Amino acid sequence: MLHVFDIDGTLLDSMPMWNRLSLELLGKHGIHIEAGSEEAEKIFKKIDPITSEQGAAWISETYLPDMTPEEVYREMTDYLTSQYAEVLQPFPDTLDTLRGLHEAGERIVAFSSTDAPLLELALARIGVLDWFEAIYTTPEIGYNKVSPMAFAEVAIRAGVKPEEMIVYEDSDFAIAAATVAGCLVINCTHE
């Protein structure tokens, strides 16, 4: 079996940081949106399933038309780099599961919507980077995690069938897509 770990919200306690990212970025530019508000939820639901580049383009188009998507992305990346390199911590239960699989010699890969260099910073810092035989990202795969094709493509690249994958996920849309793709899915929602 191939064990496919989502990173944000599954292995790393990063979802509060992702929830704050857009609001802090907008606040820095004079657009103040209260955390937990309907508008804040709209923003998070829009950017959660897409890549950072797509999120930056949407924020530029929707809220910051005087900034290019590249400028928004650069600001986002500066913030994210510091968070992944220095701050984000693993969930102990998921880390224990990952450690057990590594010690048992199981095949483990990561599959995330976050850019690989950011993931590598955090995974190296917590001492698990070399436990993963590969890190797949949605930009590289060519499908967002709302699509079952994303998980089918991971299977192809890893040389297995989707039925030979156990996917560890926290987001409802990715859990649904992986299930439709034929993977066994373990819901790793942390409340």
N, C-alpha and C positions, 0 to 999 in steps of 0.2 A: 504494500500500500504506500501511496505517496501522501504525506501530510502537508496540507496547504494552509499556511497561516496568514490570515489578515494581520496587519500590524496595528494600525490605528484603531483603538477601542477594543481590540482583542488582546494583543500582547502589551501594547503601551497604553497607559492611561492618558491619552492625548485628546480625547473628544472635547473636554472643557476648553483646551487650548484652541482647537479648531473653531469652537463656538465663539470664542473671544476674538479670534484673528480678524475677521471682517469688520466687526464692530469697532475694534481698536483702530484699524486702518481708516475706516470712515470717520471716526471721531477725530483722528489726527488731521483730517482735512475739513473739519467743521460740520460734519454730518453726524449728529448724536442720536443714536437709536438705543433705546433701553433694552438691556438683556432680558430675555424672557417675553418680550413684547411680540405681538403678532408679526410685526415687520421683521424682527430678529429671527423668528421662526421661519418666515418666508425665505430669508437670505440663506439660513443654514440648510433648509430643505433643497434649495436650488443648487448650492455648491457642494453639498455632501457627496453626491454620486459622480461628480465630474473631476477632471484633473485640475491641478493648481493653475495651469495655463488657461484652461477654459474658465475657471472661476475668476481669474484676474480680468479676462476679457469681458465677462458678464458684469463684474463690478465697475469696470471702466465705462462700459456702455450704459449701465443702468444708473450709476450714482456719481461717477467721476469722469464726465465726458472731456474734461480739460487734460486728463492724463491718458497716455497711451496704455494699452494692455501690457506692454513691456515694462513701463514704469510702475504700474500697479504690481505686476509680478515680481519685480526687483524688490519692492518694499516688503511684499509678502515673504519672499525668500530670505531676506535678511532676518526677519523676525523668526521664521521657521528654523533657520540654521541655528540660531542661539538656543531655541527650545529643544531641538533634537540633539544637539551637541552637549547641552549642559543640564537640562531640566527634566525632561520626560522620564518617568519611571515605569517599570513593568508591573503588570498585575501579578501578585505572587502566585495565585493559583494557575494562571496560564503559563507563567515561567516554570513552575514545577512540572506541568504537563510536558512542556517543551524539553526540559532537562531529561525527563524520563524517556521520552522518545529518542533523544540524542544518545543517551546512555545505552539504549536498547539497539542502537545502530539503524534506526528507521530513517527512511528518506524524508527530508524536510525541505520545503521551499516556502518562500514568502510570495504573497500576491497582494498588491496594494495599489491604491490610486495615487499615493504619495511618490514623489520622485525618489529614485533609488539612492542618490547620494545623501539625501536627508535620512533615509532609513538606515543606511550604512553607518552614519554618525552615531545614532542611538544604539543600534545593535552591537557595534564595536564597544561603545562605552559600557554597556551592561554585560559584555563578555560572551555574547552568543552569535556574533556574526558568522564565525566559521562553522556553526551548526547547520547553516542553510546551504544547500548545494546550489541554489539559484535564488535571485530576487527578480520576480516578474512585476511589471507595472502596467497599469492600463494604457498609458501612452504607447508603450512598447508593444503590447498585445494588440492594440488597435480597437478594443472594445471597452466600454465602461462596464462596471460590475452589475448594472441593471440587466445586462444581456447574458443569457446562458452561453452564448458564443465565447464570452470572455473565459469562462471556465473550461470550455471545450478546447480553446486554444492553449491554455496552460497545460492541459493533458497532452496535447500533441507535442508541445515543446519539451515536455518532460518524458515523453516516450511511453505514456500509459493511456488507458481508457478512462473517461470520466468516472466510471464505476469503480475504478481502482484508486480513487482519490477520497480522502477525508478532509473536508474543508472546515476550518475553524473560523467562524465569522460572527460579527456582532450586529451587522446592519440587516434590516428586514429585506431590503431589495436584493442584496447580495445572497442572502440565505435562500430566497425564492429562486433566483437565477441559478445558483449552484444546484439546487434540488431539481429544477427542470432539466439541467444539463446531465443529470444522472448521478451526481456525486452524493456521497454520504455527508451530511452536514451536522456539525456540532455547534449549537447556538452558544456563543460566548458572551452574551450580553452581560455587562457589569452595570448595576444600578447604584 
